[in-house]
Amino acid sequence: MPKKGLFQLVRETSFTKFFIAWIVSIFVFGIIYWIFSLFNPLFVEGVPINFTFLGLFNGLYASLLIATVFGLKTVVHIGIITVLIYIQLFISAVLLLILADKIIVKYVHPHYHVSHHQDKKINTLMLMMSVFRNDSDRLMHEYTTKKKHITIKEIESIIDGLYVVFLDVEKMFSEKNLHRHKIKTIQYLMLTENIEDSLHKLEKFIKFLETHKIHWKDHSTEFWMKYILDTAENIAHNIEDSDIKSPKVIIAVENIKEYASRIKESV
């Protein structure tokens, strides 16, 4: 079995064990300072540590001040005991850095990672909806100006892409998403307005196809169209069940429901 590296051992060792090691080091060095008080005493806030029962507590107090680093200025030292102080200072600094790293990894990093991932996901979804609208405009423009035929495969492709986006948005806004509360109001607004714009573009695109008698209905497109509209309504329902009270979001949600209902009736 291969030996574990130092960093792997540090990662696998629990926070509690390192914290206990730090506490133990305070007691060990406190006793050492107490013993050294026989011939080379430390001075804590101007008071020497003596080899007495009370001196033992003063030694532990001095060790605690050194272990926390910030109390080092209150400890006066001369002679060989200075080396011991710097050894403890080094050990304590390493242990405190490890403890801080473990706190960050356990409590700070996961929340940052979730928020960052969710923000990145929202930006991606808005980009994908923008791609759908641009593709729809491109197909209509090329047909109008260049008389380029719009194939059923092209229609399937952009409609399929829109369904995938809506499905991801529905999951994000669902109460099953444990991190839904981290979505900002402005992000709700950006997504709902993008959905509203995409449904408006979808309605316009369908009317364009039907006006120019372009065949677009087949088993696949009807399937995706049904699920796009159902998913849009589910998104609206999820937002209505959330704590979002922004008037702009509420208006966008109402528009989403209206577009979805109108498109259903037309197709």
Phi and psi in degrees as a GROMACS rama.xvg file:
@    title "Ramachandran Plot"
@    xaxis  label "Phi"
@    yaxis  label "Psi"
@TYPE xy
-66.0705  144.935  PRO-2
-72.1479  145.669  LYS-3
-81.9763  142.399  LYS-4
-74.9652  167.621  GLY-5
-60.2237  -46.6286  LEU-6
-66.2325  -34.2491  PHE-7
-67.3084  -40.2932  GLN-8
-63.4511  -40.4416  LEU-9
-63.3564  -43.7243  VAL-10
-64.3418  -37.3477  ARG-11
-83.7792  -17.5502  GLU-12
-81.9113  135.467  THR-13
-71.5458  159.365  SER-14
-58.0819  -41.5861  PHE-15
-60.4181  -42.4327  THR-16
-64.39  -41.5507  LYS-17
-68.469  -36.5003  PHE-18
-65.95  -41.5842  PHE-19
-63.2592  -40.2089  ILE-20
-61.6139  -38.2952  ALA-21
-66.4221  -42.7177  TRP-22
-63.8696  -44.7126  ILE-23
-60.6941  -40.7704  VAL-24
-62.1735  -34.648  SER-25
-63.9982  -44.1097  ILE-26
-66.776  -43.6189  PHE-27
-62.2029  -49.3666  VAL-28
-69.7102  -32.0514  PHE-29
-61.5221  -42.1472  GLY-30
-67.0139  -38.6006  ILE-31
-62.3219  -44.4008  ILE-32
-64.0485  -36.2917  TYR-33
-64.5019  -43.2147  TRP-34
-66.6953  -42.2414  ILE-35
-67.6284  -13.8275  PHE-36
-65.5721  -13.2045  SER-37
-66.0404  -31.7996  LEU-38
-134.817  -14.9901  PHE-39
-148.547  73.1305  ASN-40
-72.1539  151.528  PRO-41
-86.7411  156.8  LEU-42
-117.992  122.803  PHE-43
-110.853  113.474  VAL-44
54.5242  39.1475  GLU-45
84.8866  -4.52351  GLY-46
-105.045  126.737  VAL-47
-74.6278  149.801  PRO-48
-85.6614  124.113  ILE-49
-105.018  158.659  ASN-50
-83.7366  68.0791  PHE-51
-132.439  174.38  THR-52
-61.8328  -41.591  PHE-53
-67.1531  -33.6573  LEU-54
-63.7374  -30.3268  GLY-55
-61.7579  -43.3397  LEU-56
-67.7  -34.9867  PHE-57
-66.3855  -35.2326  ASN-58
-65.6256  -41.8344  GLY-59
-65.9116  -37.0677  LEU-60
-64.996  -43.2661  TYR-61
-62.1794  -40.1052  ALA-62
-64.2092  -39.1647  SER-63
-64.5977  -41.3208  LEU-64
-62.5356  -40.7785  LEU-65
-70.3871  -39.6286  ILE-66
-65.6863  -30.2594  ALA-67
-87.7486  0.302318  THR-68
69.1701  -47.9356  VAL-69
-67.2415  -21.7145  PHE-70
-92.4012  7.68795  GLY-71
-62.155  -32.1475  LEU-72
-66.2585  -22.501  LYS-73
-85.4006  -4.02595  THR-74
-105.743  122.655  VAL-75
-103.375  132.718  VAL-76
-143.025  146.115  HIS-77
-140.799  158.354  ILE-78
79.1904  -156.449  GLY-79
-66.1441  -23.8309  ILE-80
-65.7501  -18.0987  ILE-81
-60.3147  -38.4332  THR-82
-61.7085  -42.8464  VAL-83
-63.1557  -38.594  LEU-84
-63.5344  -43.4424  ILE-85
-70.4908  -30.0465  TYR-86
-65.055  -46.5624  ILE-87
-63.502  -40.45  GLN-88
-60.4067  -41.7616  LEU-89
-65.5029  -46.5968  PHE-90
-61.9309  -44.7667  ILE-91
-65.7659  -40.1699  SER-92
-62.8144  -42.3069  ALA-93
-63.3112  -46.4438  VAL-94
-64.2024  -40.3843  LEU-95
-66.8389  -37.5377  LEU-96
-65.1565  -40.1971  LEU-97
-65.0327  -43.5608  ILE-98
-62.6386  -42.5973  LEU-99
-62.9976  -41.2318  ALA-100
-62.2327  -40.822  ASP-101
-68.7803  -35.7649  LYS-102
-64.8578  -43.5715  ILE-103
-63.6497  -45.4997  ILE-104
-63.1326  -38.2416  VAL-105
-83.4285  -38.3011  LYS-106
-112.167  -36.5195  TYR-107
-89.5863  -51.2296  VAL-108
-59.056  -45.3333  HIS-109
-57.8536  -41.6574  PRO-110
-68.1623  -39.2981  HIS-111
-65.3526  -41.7868  TYR-112
-63.1408  -43.6579  HIS-113
-62.833  -46.6122  VAL-114
-63.8204  -43.1472  SER-115
-64.3314  -43.4353  HIS-116
-63.7532  -42.0404  HIS-117
-67.666  -40.4819  GLN-118
-62.0564  -43.4229  ASP-119
-64.1485  -39.3284  LYS-120
-63.6074  -42.6659  LYS-121
-62.7748  -43.7857  ILE-122
-61.9728  -39.5393  ASN-123
-64.7347  -42.3826  THR-124
-63.3609  -41.7523  LEU-125
-65.3112  -37.1022  MET-126
-64.1136  -41.5703  LEU-127
-66.1375  -36.8678  MET-128
-68.045  -35.7904  MET-129
-64.3218  -37.7469  SER-130
-62.9918  -41.969  VAL-131
-58.8403  -46.5109  PHE-132
-65.8498  -40.5059  ARG-133
-65.8394  -40.5985  ASN-134
-64.3242  -40.1311  ASP-135
-63.1043  -45.6958  SER-136
-62.5298  -39.6587  ASP-137
-63.3453  -45.9812  ARG-138
-62.5503  -42.8723  LEU-139
-67.0277  -40.0751  MET-140
-65.8096  -44.1229  HIS-141
-65.8852  -34.5497  GLU-142
-69.0013  -41.5562  TYR-143
-71.2303  -42.5877  THR-144
-91.5828  -35.4889  THR-145
-112.836  -0.114044  LYS-146
54.4837  32.902  LYS-147
-77.6249  127.217  LYS-148
-65.8753  135.687  HIS-149
-94.7697  115.519  ILE-150
-84.4142  158.127  THR-151
-64.2131  -30.4708  ILE-152
-66.7441  -39.0566  LYS-153
-65.0246  -40.592  GLU-154
-64.9354  -44.9874  ILE-155
-58.7118  -41.2899  GLU-156
-62.5686  -48.3731  SER-157
-75.0986  -32.0436  ILE-158
-69.7908  -41.4173  ILE-159
-59.8259  -43.8498  ASP-160
-61.2486  -38.4167  GLY-161
-66.3892  -38.5894  LEU-162
-62.095  -42.3893  TYR-163
-59.9727  -42.4834  VAL-164
-63.3979  -49.1552  VAL-165
-60.0348  -38.1714  PHE-166
-63.7897  -41.3603  LEU-167
-66.2429  -39.0049  ASP-168
-64.9785  -40.8618  VAL-169
-60.4407  -43.3175  GLU-170
-64.2815  -39.1305  LYS-171
-67.0147  -38.4299  MET-172
-85.8955  -7.26995  PHE-173
-68.9368  148.05  SER-174
-66.8933  -15.311  GLU-175
-72.693  -17.6602  LYS-176
-75.2763  109.818  ASN-177
-64.9754  -18.0322  LEU-178
-108.31  17.8591  HIS-179
-60.4313  -32.8513  ARG-180
-66.2506  -14.9852  HIS-181
-83.9795  -10.1328  LYS-182
-73.4742  126.151  ILE-183
-76.8449  156.405  LYS-184
-58.8168  -40.7252  THR-185
-63.8792  -31.6009  ILE-186
-73.005  -37.3108  GLN-187
-57.7  -45.2452  TYR-188
-64.6908  -44.993  LEU-189
-62.5341  -42.2311  MET-190
-69.1267  -45.5952  LEU-191
-64.9421  -38.5975  THR-192
-68.466  -34.8415  GLU-193
-66.2768  -39.5003  ASN-194
-64.8172  -44.241  ILE-195
-58.6992  -47.1931  GLU-196
-63.6063  -37.1901  ASP-197
-68.8333  -40.0418  SER-198
-66.7334  -37.8155  LEU-199
-62.177  -42.7882  HIS-200
-66.9856  -37.7712  LYS-201
-62.151  -44.4415  LEU-202
-61.768  -43.5395  GLU-203
-64.2589  -41.0864  LYS-204
-64.6771  -42.6754  PHE-205
-64.7971  -43.5408  ILE-206
-61.3811  -39.0564  LYS-207
-62.4227  -44.578  PHE-208
-63.419  -42.4112  LEU-209
-72.8093  -35.6908  GLU-210
-62.9111  -39.0453  THR-211
-94.0678  12.7528  HIS-212
50.9556  45.8035  LYS-213
-94.8957  125.751  ILE-214
-67.8762  120.723  HIS-215
-132.385  -11.2564  TRP-216
-91.9556  121.924  LYS-217
-145.997  -175.176  ASP-218
-58.5224  -41.6602  HIS-219
-70.4414  -49.0014  SER-220
-65.4179  -37.8803  THR-221
-66.591  -36.6187  GLU-222
-63.2654  -50.5912  PHE-223
-65.7194  -38.0877  TRP-224
-61.8442  -43.6097  MET-225
-59.2466  -45.4197  LYS-226
-74.7885  -28.8367  TYR-227
-62.2288  -47.3416  ILE-228
-70.9123  -39.4499  LEU-229
-63.3927  -41.2945  ASP-230
-67.2945  -38.2143  THR-231
-60.4425  -42.0499  ALA-232
-66.8464  -37.0498  GLU-233
-65.0909  -38.5477  ASN-234
-60.0965  -46.8145  ILE-235
-60.139  -41.461  ALA-236
-64.4582  -42.3641  HIS-237
-63.3828  -39.257  ASN-238
-68.4979  -39.5822  ILE-239
-64.0026  -29.097  GLU-240
-84.159  -5.76614  ASP-241
-87.3897  -177.36  SER-242
-92.5836  9.30083  ASP-243
-71.5679  125.073  ILE-244
-119.817  12.5012  LYS-245
-65.3908  126.071  SER-246
-57.8812  -38.1126  PRO-247
-66.1895  -39.0125  LYS-248
-66.8255  -42.5186  VAL-249
-60.8396  -42.2946  ILE-250
-64.3847  -42.8243  ILE-251
-62.3439  -39.6546  ALA-252
-63.4336  -43.2557  VAL-253
-62.6051  -39.0582  GLU-254
-66.1112  -37.7035  ASN-255
-60.6717  -46.4962  ILE-256
-63.7844  -38.6789  LYS-257
-66.8161  -44.2432  GLU-258
-63.2845  -45.0928  TYR-259
-61.3559  -42.8831  ALA-260
-66.2503  -41.433  SER-261
-67.7612  -40.4034  ARG-262
-67.0158  -39.0788  ILE-263
-58.6054  -41.8746  LYS-264
-68.5706  -33.0773  GLU-265
-79.489  -25.0868  SER-266
